[in-house]
């Protein structure tokens, strides 16, 4: 039984028009019949250009965007069949890491407040318990942050440190599934590798399942077990990371691979 299963998932957005009487003229098919299975502890790399539908797919899995049709089944429970009030409590089991950590963190909250708030979602009984501080310290250590900085604000950190805070916040409710939406694209290359290695370590240490979204196949090859290539709302190629990278079957995948920069040893000045 797959840990996460998407069955014929569609997410369409109506385009309105018609003058005084608004009517639906057509639909934008952001996600158009996606079916995927992800095993427990797997990292699935979801790749595609901007506008291909991968972020909409992630928001649909997170139940932030209602599916038009199809099923999202997590740990043998159909999320798409749950009423809204149950989805909110169930969402503790699946958290998201966003591309821009500065935009996703509240600038008025310290690291301690940010992480404590997330921990209390799962353990509200710790609100006045001294062990709450201990949990924040432990969480910061898990992502490689010094607990001496827990009273600082997001603007006082570098981009890589802010992304570590965002990762810690996602881990705080003890989720089973992490969706990382372009989590390294806004970072310097040297910092990217640190964050990728951190995510790999966390997967092994915490037995996490991940969907790692990117437009960069070389980054996804490094971190993912399997790769799904998305184009115009559909999955056009799926397979083991090395197999997709070395033997692409779809023309679109080949185009993505050809766009990866390569050092040319024959280049002359």
N, C-alpha and C positions, 0 to 999 in steps of 0.2 A: 504494500500500500504506500503510494507516494506521500511525502510529508505535506507538500503543496501541489495542488493540481488545478489547472485552469482548463475548463472544458468549453470549447466553442465560444469564447468570450468576445462580446461586441460592446463597444462604447461609441455611440454616435451622438453628434451634436446637430440639432436642427438649425437650418439657415432660414430666417424669417424674411418675409417681404410681402409685397402686394398692396402698397399704399395704405389707405385708411383702414382696410380690413387686413390685419396681419394674418398671414398663413405660411405654413412651412413649404418652402420651395424645393429644398433638397436637404440631404444630411451629409455632414462631414464625418467620414468613417475613420475616426482616430485609431480605434482598435477594431479590427474586422475579422473576427473568427479565429482568435488565438487559442491554441491548445498546447499546454506544456505540463510536464511533470518534473518535480524537483524532490530529490531524496533528502532525508535527514542528514545534516552536516555538509551538504553540497553547496558549492558556490556556483551559481549560474551567471554567466556574463551575458548581458543583454546589450546588443550593439546596433547602432544605426545613426544616421545623420539627424540633425535637428529637424523636427517636424514629422519624423517617421511614426510617432505614436508611443515611443517607449516610456516617456514620463506619464502620459495618460494611462498607460497600462499599469504602471506602478501605483498611481493614485487609485485606480480601480481595484487593484489587489488590496490596498490599504483601506478600501471602502470610504475614501474621501470623495470619490466620484462614482455615482451609481452606474452599474453596468446596464446597458440597454437589454442585453440578454446573455445567457450563458451562466456558468458557475465558477465560483472561487471556493475551493475546498481546502481548508487548512487543518491538518492533524485530524482528519476524518470528520470535520464539521463544516457544513456549507455556510460560508459567511454571507453569501448573496441572499440567503433565505432568512437571515436574522432581522428582527425589527431594530430600528435605529438605536433604541436605548440599550439593547444588548450588544450591538456593535461597539459602542463606546467602551464598555467594560472589557470586551474581548480584545480590543485594540492594544491592550497592555502586552499581548503576546506577539505583536508585530509592530516594529518601530522603524522610523525612517531617518536616514542621514542625508542632508541636503547639500547641494553644490557649494553654496556660499555660506560658510559658518557665521560670518558677521551678520548677515541678514536673518539667519535663523535663530540667533541668540538674542534674548532681551537685553538691550544695552543698559537698562536700569537695574539689572539683577547681577549680583556677584556670582562667582562660580559656585560658592556654597549654596546660595539660594536656588540657583538653577538646578543643581543636582539633587538637593534636598527635596525640592518640589516634585521632581520626577520619581525619587525613591518613595515618597509618601503616596504616590498613586497606587503602588502595589502594597505598601505597608503603612496605612494611615495611623495605625496604633503607635507609630514611632514619633509622632509629632512632638511630644514633650519628653522623649526618651534620649538620654545622653548618648546612646549607641548610634543615633542618627549621624552625629559628627564622625564617629568611627567608620560608618558606612561610606560617607563622602570621601574620607581620607583613603579608604580602601579602593574606591572607585577611581579616584584620581591616579593612584599608583598603578592600577590596572592599565590605564591608557598612557602611562609615562609622564604624568604631571606631578610636580612637587606640591604637596599639600600646604606649603607655606603661602601659596598664591591663592588660596581659596576665597579670600576676602577681596580679591581684585575683580575688576569689571572687564568685559570682553575687549574693549578698545585698548587695554593694557597688554594684550597678548599679540604674538605674531599670527599669521594666517594658519600655519601648521598647528600651533598651540590651540587656536580657536577650534580647528577641526577636531582636535583631540577632546576638547570640551564637549563638542557636539556629539562625538561618538560616545563619550561617557554618559551624556544625557540619554542617548538612545538605549544604552545598556542598563540604565538605572531601574526601569520597571521589570528587569529580568525577562526580556522577550525571547521567543523561540526563533523568530524570523527577523532579519534585518534587511531592509531595502536601502541600498546606497545609490543615490541618484547623482552621478558625476561627482563623487566626493573628493577627487584629486585634481580635477581639471582647472581649478582656480589657484593651484599651488605651484611653486617652483618645482622643477624636475627633481632636484635633490630631496625635497620634502615629500614629493609624491611617493618615492620608494619607501620612505619611513612609514607613511600612512598605510601603504599597501601591505607592508610586512606586519604592521600592527593588526590590521584586519585579519590576516592569515593566522597570526598567533591567537587572536581572540576566538576565531572559528574553532581552533583546536582546543583551546583552554575551556571554552564555555559551551562547546558542542552546538554552535550556532549554524543556522541555515541562512544563506544570503542570496539576494539578487543584486548583482553589481552592474549598474547601468553606465555605459560610456559610449562615446563616438570613436574611441581609439582602440583598435583591435590589438595593438601591441601591449597596451596596459591590461586589457581583459585577458589576453593569453597568459600573462604572468600570474594572475590571481585566480582565474576561473577553472573549474573542472570541466564544465561544458559551456558552449557558446550558442546563443540563439541570435540570429541576425534578423533585424526587423526592417521592413521597407513598406511604406504606404499602408501601415496598419496591420500588416501580415508578417508572419514568421516565414522567411524565404529560405533559411538554412539553419540546421541544428546539428550539433555533433560534439564530440570531444574537442577540447580547445586546440590541441596540437593538430588534430585531423582537419579541422576547419581552416586553421592557419596554413597548413602545408598543402592541403588538397581541397581547395574550395570548389563547390559544385555549382554555385549560382553566380551569374554574371555580376550581380550587385556586390556580392562578397568580394569578388576579384577586384572590383573598382575600389572598394574600401581598402583592400590590401595594397593596391597600387598607390594609394594616397599617403601611405606611411613613408616618412622621410628615411632615406638611406644614405650612409656615407659612401661616396664614390672614390675608391682608392686610386682610380685612374685620372681623377680630376686634376687639371693643371691650372696654374694662375693665369 
